[in-house]
Amino acid sequence: MTKVQVKEANGKLGILTVGVGAVATTFIAGTLITRKGLGIPVGSITQLATMRIGKREENNFPKIKDVVPLADLNDIVFGGWDIFEDNAYEAAKHAEVLTNEDLDKVKDELIAIKPMKAVFDQEFVKRLHGTWVKSAPTKWELAEQVKEDIQNFKKETGVDRVVVIWCGSTEVFTPLGEVHKTLAAFEKGLKENHPAIAPSNIYAYAAVSLGIPYLNGAPNLTVDIPAMWDLAQKTQTPIAGKDFKTGQTMLKTVLSPMLKTRMLGLSGWFSTNILGNRDGEVLDDPGSFKTKEESKLSVIDNILQPELYPDLYGNVYHKVRINYYPPRKDNKEGWDNIDLFGWLGYPMQLKVDFLCRDSILAAPLCLDLVLFADLAKRAGFSGIQDWLSFYFKSPMHEPSKIAEHDLFIQYVKLKNTLRRMIGEETIDYLD
Ligand SMILES: NC(=O)c1ccc[n+]([C@@H]2O[C@H](COP(=O)([O-])OP(=O)(O)OC[C@H]3O[C@@H](n4cnc5c(N)ncnc54)[C@H](O)[C@@H]3O)[C@@H](O)[C@H]2O)c1
């Protein structure tokens, strides 16, 4: 097995979050608490998981972080952008995810994280009214300002490398248009203020132009457009998205393979959620919900392959609802009613009620993603990183390939990629 040449993680790693809201502050505070030894990063593969190396009889399961050259948590420096001026401590208080007791463990560090002014356009997030927003005559100049922000952050903090991760609100649904299809059309569109170029595209363009890995935690197109795939190849930059796979969709990508593996049929899947945080408020707008809905709906069809199994999956009624319900705050409740059928078509039902915590589930994904994206950059990987599909509801993939949604296949792919990076044999479980 030829070893991928991975540069050492020397120096500091800057992490810039676009959006300093519930997910971002829970991620940042949790990472700072962990590195002080005051909390356990539950849910993080990079920090907790082991990976088999070698043959089964060797019984060798080191921690991933002990064999893969990941950045150390002590070398991370945080920054970000938001449309509100609140520092990360104030924003975390507002989000009401972590207790005051936990936030106070890292209060000074959080207060020091003051968001930079955002690129924002009300047309793309109807429910928010930003007050801490950049202005410029063209979208091109806004992108230049974001590049300057990144360069200044590097200078001021002395970080050697940077990763950008979108933890901002879900933007309204924007179909892929001509302006997204080539880099030339996109750059022309930036200069001419094309209305289909969203703020998230502008951050992504700025980061990827500088060779900085960009991850997309929301379902917006952002880096999933041909113009950006092309730019990422040109600048040797890893990109990945879309939409963190945390609660209900994670369950779907576990339960659907179960049905299919056992050749059980499916006639309907109704999913509904109540959610009371700012994300829920944004998703209450039909335009933003549509983006989310597209992302949530693709999963079942992709896994069940109705074209191959018309008797089992040819007529599935799939519905997804998100209801904004303020009393629940970040503590989302997701119900699933699954109508399945077995031997000779006899019907059965499965009900799932997941009382989860949105940002508690998303924070470890952010940590893993930024560390893996930084690793990918040091390994010389560029373009779409589909080995990171494990983390996303709508995994980006090469246009010539189909997406892989099954959580456990995604996990095998992730670990085999890591094995290959460190010169170990990949594992096919035939030994
Ligand atoms: N389990 C999860 O929490 C989960 C799962 C999948 C996806 N997501 C997505 O992650 C994103 C963040 O979720 P959240 O709960 O933190 O939401 P949030 O509303 O608490 O935080 C989003 C932040 O982004 C800011 N923002 C909006 N537009 C911006 C822009 N153009 N530039 C900079 N900042 C901007 C908002 O002011 C807000 O502070 C959402 O898009 C959500 O759909 C979350």
The ligand as a MOL file (V3000), in Angstrom:
LIG
                    3D

  0  0  0     0  0            999 V3000
M  V30 BEGIN CTAB
M  V30 COUNTS 44 48 0 0 0
M  V30 BEGIN ATOM
M  V30 1 N -28.4320 19.3060 14.4760 0
M  V30 2 C -28.2920 20.5390 14.0440 0
M  V30 3 O -28.2200 21.4150 14.8240 0
M  V30 4 C -28.1700 20.7930 12.5730 0
M  V30 5 C -28.2250 19.7270 11.6850 0
M  V30 6 C -28.0970 19.9850 10.3290 0
M  V30 7 C -27.9100 21.2770 9.8820 0
M  V30 8 N -27.9090 22.2980 10.7540 0 CHG=1
M  V30 9 C -27.7670 23.6430 10.2050 0
M  V30 10 O -26.7220 24.3330 10.8470 0
M  V30 11 C -26.9900 25.7310 10.7430 0
M  V30 12 C -26.7980 26.3920 12.0890 0
M  V30 13 O -27.7990 25.9510 12.9950 0
M  V30 14 P -27.9640 26.6860 14.3940 0
M  V30 15 O -28.9170 25.8790 15.2000 0
M  V30 16 O -26.6440 27.0550 14.9410 0 CHG=-1
M  V30 17 O -28.7250 28.0220 13.9390 0
M  V30 18 P -28.6300 29.4700 14.6420 0
M  V30 19 O -29.7430 30.2450 14.0750 0
M  V30 20 O -28.5120 29.3560 16.1120 0
M  V30 21 O -27.2230 30.0010 14.1180 0
M  V30 22 C -27.0240 30.4460 12.8110 0
M  V30 23 C -26.2460 31.7350 12.8960 0
M  V30 24 O -25.9190 32.1270 11.5760 0
M  V30 25 C -26.0160 33.5300 11.5110 0
M  V30 26 N -26.1010 33.8910 10.1140 0
M  V30 27 C -27.1510 33.8120 9.2510 0
M  V30 28 N -26.7840 34.2130 8.0290 0
M  V30 29 C -25.4740 34.5440 8.0990 0
M  V30 30 C -24.5310 35.0190 7.1560 0
M  V30 31 N -24.8720 35.2460 5.9000 0
M  V30 32 N -23.2660 35.2370 7.5810 0
M  V30 33 C -22.8960 35.0170 8.8640 0
M  V30 34 N -23.7590 34.5820 9.7990 0
M  V30 35 C -25.0230 34.3320 9.4210 0
M  V30 36 C -27.2390 33.8490 12.3570 0
M  V30 37 O -27.2290 35.1810 12.7810 0
M  V30 38 C -27.0580 32.8690 13.5150 0
M  V30 39 O -26.3210 33.4310 14.5840 0
M  V30 40 C -28.4190 25.8600 10.1870 0
M  V30 41 O -28.3570 26.1110 8.8040 0
M  V30 42 C -28.9880 24.5000 10.4320 0
M  V30 43 O -30.0300 24.1720 9.5410 0
M  V30 44 C -28.0190 22.0900 12.1030 0
M  V30 END ATOM
M  V30 BEGIN BOND
M  V30 1 1 1 2
M  V30 2 2 2 3
M  V30 3 1 2 4
M  V30 4 1 4 5
M  V30 5 2 4 44
M  V30 6 2 5 6
M  V30 7 1 6 7
M  V30 8 2 7 8
M  V30 9 1 8 9
M  V30 10 1 8 44
M  V30 11 1 9 10
M  V30 12 1 9 42
M  V30 13 1 10 11
M  V30 14 1 11 12
M  V30 15 1 11 40
M  V30 16 1 12 13
M  V30 17 1 13 14
M  V30 18 2 14 15
M  V30 19 1 14 16
M  V30 20 1 14 17
M  V30 21 1 17 18
M  V30 22 2 18 19
M  V30 23 1 18 20
M  V30 24 1 18 21
M  V30 25 1 21 22
M  V30 26 1 22 23
M  V30 27 1 23 24
M  V30 28 1 23 38
M  V30 29 1 24 25
M  V30 30 1 25 26
M  V30 31 1 25 36
M  V30 32 1 26 27
M  V30 33 1 26 35
M  V30 34 2 27 28
M  V30 35 1 28 29
M  V30 36 1 29 30
M  V30 37 2 29 35
M  V30 38 1 30 31
M  V30 39 2 30 32
M  V30 40 1 32 33
M  V30 41 2 33 34
M  V30 42 1 34 35
M  V30 43 1 36 37
M  V30 44 1 36 38
M  V30 45 1 38 39
M  V30 46 1 40 41
M  V30 47 1 40 42
M  V30 48 1 42 43
M  V30 END BOND
M  V30 END CTAB
M  END
